[in-house]
């Protein structure tokens, strides 16, 4: 009986993946979004001119190993940004999103969906802030800042464009892309 209990305890402990830490940010092994559990696909640090801006994590319903696979995948995904830089002005965030969309999906750059998405970001981001970009398989794009919903749009092309900022052919940060893909 003791052996059986010990074996069960070992299986429970081994089956529970611990959170990892990057740049002082606790990266959870899984998150629950809309009653669905998404597992950590990978994470890394977004750098701009050698400055660490945020820890970026990709959560998905299934393991994704390439940018093209992730973009084609119809499952739900979550991109989480945990800011480590003292302050990033909202203009810089909007500019970075615009640039990423233009570089990867230029046909959407001036679309109404992109303009609406960019209008969600009205505050600066500070160290300790968490920004979630939920990308639903149905095309739902929801942005949250520290748990507060900034807005939601249903547009499959926009969901693809937002994902391409991180995992497209011209990602904002190639090393972050590798990290998000678990490489």
N, C-alpha and C positions, 0 to 999 in steps of 0.2 A: 504493500500500500504506500509506504514512504517513497519507494522508488517511482511509483506511478505519479505521485504528487510532485516529486522533484522533476520528473520528465515534463509534466504539464507546465510547471513554472519556467523551465528552461525554454520551452516552445513559446510561451507568452512573451518572455523577455526578448528572445531572438526575433520574434515576429513583429515587435514594436520597434520601428526604425527611429533612432534618436534624431532630434533636430541638429543641424550643423550650424556652425557659426562662420560668417564671412564679414570681415571689417567690423566686428562687434555686433553684427546683425544676426539674430536667430532666424535661420531659414527652416521652416517647418517641413517635414517630410510629406505632408498632405494637407489639403484644405477642403472645406465643404462649401460648395456654391450651389444655390438652388437645389438643395437636398442631394447633390451629386458629389461624390468624393473624387477629387482630382489629385493625382500624385505628382510630386516634384519630378520634373523631367531633367532639370539642371539649373544651375545658377552661376553667376559671375559678377564681376564689378564693372560698371560703366565708367570709363575714364574719358576725359576730354583734356587734351594737352597735359597728360600725366597727373591730372587731378582726379581723385576718386569722387564721383558724383553720387552714385547710388548702387546698391546691390540689386541686380535684376534676377528674377526667378521666373521660370516657366513651369506651370502646372498643367497637366493634361490627363485625359481619360486613359490614354494608352501611351506607351513609350514611343517617342519620336526621335529619329537619329539624324535627320537632315532637314535643312530649311525647306526644300521643295516638298518633302513628305509632310512637314508640319503645315505648310500652306494649303496643300491639297486635302489634308485630313478634315473630315466634317465633324469631328468631336468637339466638345466644349474645351476651352483653354482659359487660363488666367495668367496674365503677366503682372507680376508684383514688383514694384519699385520701392525699396526702402532707402530713403535718402540719408547719406552720410556727410554730405557737404553742408557747411553752415547755412547757406541760403542760396536758392536758385530762383531768380526772378521769373514771374509768370511769362514774361515776354520771351525769355530764353527757352522755356519749356515749349511754348507754342511754336517758336522758330525751329526747334529741334524736331518736333512732330511734322511740321510743314516740310522741312528738308528731307526727312526720312520717307515721307509719302511721295514727294516729288522724285526722289532718287529711285524708288522701287515701283511706284504705280503713278507715273506722271499724268496719265489720262484722268486721274481722279483729283489732281491737285487743286483745281478750282471748283470742284463740285459742291453742291449745297450740303451734302452729308459731311464732307470734310470741314467746311466752314462751321457747321453746327457742332461737330465734335470739338474743334478748336475753341469754340466759345464756352465750353464747359470749364476751361481752366482760367479761373479769375483770381486765384491766390498764388502767392509765392510758396515754394516748397522749402522746408527747413529740415535740418538734421533731426532725425527721429520720425519724420512724416512717412506715411505709407500710402502709396497710390496703387490701386488695383484697376486693371483693364480686363474686364470679363469679355471674352469673345465666344459667344454661343454658336453652336453648330447651325442654328437657324438664322445666323446673321445678326443676332443681338450684340450690341456693343454697349457696355455699361462702364462708366468711369466712376471711381470712388476715391475720395481723399480722406484718409483717417477714418474710414468706415461710413462717411457721409456720401450719399449718391449725388454726383454732380450732374448726371444726365444719362439718358439711354436713347439709342437710335437702333432701329432694325434695318440693317443694310449689309448683305453678304459681301458686296465689294468693299465696303468700309472695313468690315472685320478682317478681310484679307489684307487690305492696305495697312492696317494698324499692326498686324502680325508681321508683315513684310518689313516694317521699320526695324525690327529686331532680327528677323530670320531670312530676309530677302537676299537677293544677289548683291545688293549694296547696303549692308546693314550699317546702322549708326556706329557700331563698335564690333569689329570682327572677333575680338577675344570674348566679348560678352555673348555673341552668337554661339561660339564654341561651348562656352559654359552652360548656356541654356539648353544646348543639345547634349549635355552630359559628356562632353569631350575634354 
